């Protein structure tokens, strides 16, 4: 829906201004319809308007995992510092999708206040969570992330996670100006 104009029932294209889209998506985010809520969260991330931050933070508490996951991803796309603490709480969500979305969002935002929380996820039983966490730590790019990734490499058995860890170690090394 985001980035494209909506088709009306008669096949006509509905042209909406950015402001109209924002208000429509914000309204959909409060809808009783699950599909409207997750589509709105996705669209708000694509729209990139900072006024969506607080409604998306509230959506992190939605009863449906799809909405929480899309809200986490959208908040990471907005590149705002305000959702960092709610996203850190999202790292503890019961859903691996939400934990992964929150890890991605925090890496994309790049705020190093979440590093310790992300480091804990390197021990998550789900390899996709560990892979995304390793990638996010590489995005944040702090030397402490590299040190922890290097120490976890020896314990990791999943190839995709190992690849993400090695990639992040190399990216961090490039950022800090040396390769070990």
HUDA-V202688 format. One record per pair of residues at least 4 apart in sequence whose C-alpha atoms are under 8 Angstrom apart, sorted by the first residue. I is the first residue (numbers start at 1). J is the second residue. Records with the same first field share a line. If there is no record, write none. Layout:
I = J, J
This chain:
1 = 5, 6, 39, 43
2 = 42, 43, 44, 46, 47
3 = 43, 46, 47
5 = 13, 14, 15, 16
6 = 13, 14, 15
7 = 11, 12, 13, 14
8 = 12, 13, 14
16 = 20, 21
17 = 21
18 = 22, 47
19 = 23
20 = 24
21 = 25
22 = 26, 44, 47, 49, 52
23 = 27
24 = 28
25 = 29, 40, 41, 43, 44
26 = 30, 40, 44, 52, 55
27 = 31
28 = 36, 37, 40
29 = 36, 37, 38, 40, 41, 55, 59
30 = 37
31 = 36, 37
32 = 36, 37
33 = 37
34 = 38, 64, 67
35 = 39
36 = 40
37 = 41, 67
38 = 42, 66, 67, 68, 70, 71
39 = 43
40 = 44
41 = 45, 56, 59, 67, 70, 71, 74
42 = 46, 70, 71, 73, 74
43 = 47, 74
44 = 48, 49, 52, 74
45 = 49, 71, 73, 74, 75, 76, 77, 78
46 = 74, 77
48 = 52, 77, 78
49 = 53, 78
50 = 78, 80
52 = 56
53 = 57, 75, 78, 80, 82, 83
54 = 58
55 = 59
56 = 60, 71, 72, 74, 75
57 = 61, 71, 72, 75, 83, 86
58 = 62
59 = 67, 68, 71
60 = 67, 68, 69, 71, 72, 86, 90
61 = 68
62 = 67, 68
63 = 67, 68
64 = 68
65 = 69, 95, 97, 98
66 = 70
67 = 71
68 = 72, 98
69 = 73, 97, 98, 99, 101, 102
70 = 74, 101
71 = 75
72 = 76, 87, 90, 98, 101, 102, 105
73 = 77, 101, 102, 104, 105
74 = 78, 105
75 = 79, 80, 83, 105
76 = 80, 102, 104, 105, 106, 107, 108, 109
77 = 105, 108, 109
79 = 108, 109
80 = 109
81 = 109, 111
83 = 87
84 = 88, 106, 111, 114
85 = 89
86 = 90
87 = 91, 102, 103, 105, 106
88 = 92, 102, 106, 114, 117
89 = 93
90 = 98, 99, 102
91 = 98, 99, 100, 102, 103, 117, 118, 121
92 = 99
93 = 98, 99
94 = 98, 99
95 = 99
96 = 100, 126, 129
97 = 101
98 = 102
99 = 103, 129
100 = 104, 128, 129, 132, 133
101 = 105
102 = 106
103 = 107, 118, 129, 132, 133, 136
104 = 108, 132, 133, 135, 136
105 = 109
106 = 110, 111, 114, 136
107 = 111, 135, 136, 137, 138, 139, 140
108 = 136, 139, 140
110 = 139, 140
111 = 140
112 = 140, 142
114 = 118
115 = 119, 137, 145
116 = 120
117 = 121
118 = 122, 133, 137
119 = 123, 133, 145, 148
120 = 124
121 = 129, 130, 133
122 = 129, 130, 133, 134, 152
123 = 130
124 = 129, 130
125 = 129, 130
126 = 130
127 = 131, 158, 161
128 = 132, 161
129 = 133
130 = 134, 161
131 = 135, 160, 161, 162, 164, 165
132 = 136, 164
133 = 137
134 = 138, 149, 161, 164, 165, 168
135 = 139, 164, 165, 167, 168
136 = 140
137 = 141, 142, 145, 146, 168
138 = 142, 145, 146, 165, 167, 168, 169, 171, 172
139 = 168, 171, 172
140 = 145
141 = 145, 146, 168, 171, 172, 175
142 = 146, 172, 176
143 = 147, 172, 173, 176
144 = 148
145 = 149
146 = 150, 168, 169, 172, 173
147 = 151
148 = 152
149 = 153, 165, 169
150 = 154, 165, 169
151 = 155
152 = 156
153 = 162, 165
156 = 161, 162
157 = 161, 162
158 = 162
159 = 163
160 = 164
161 = 165
162 = 166
163 = 167
164 = 168
165 = 169
166 = 170
167 = 171
168 = 172
169 = 173
170 = 174, 179
171 = 175
172 = 176
173 = 177, 178, 179, 180
174 = 178, 179
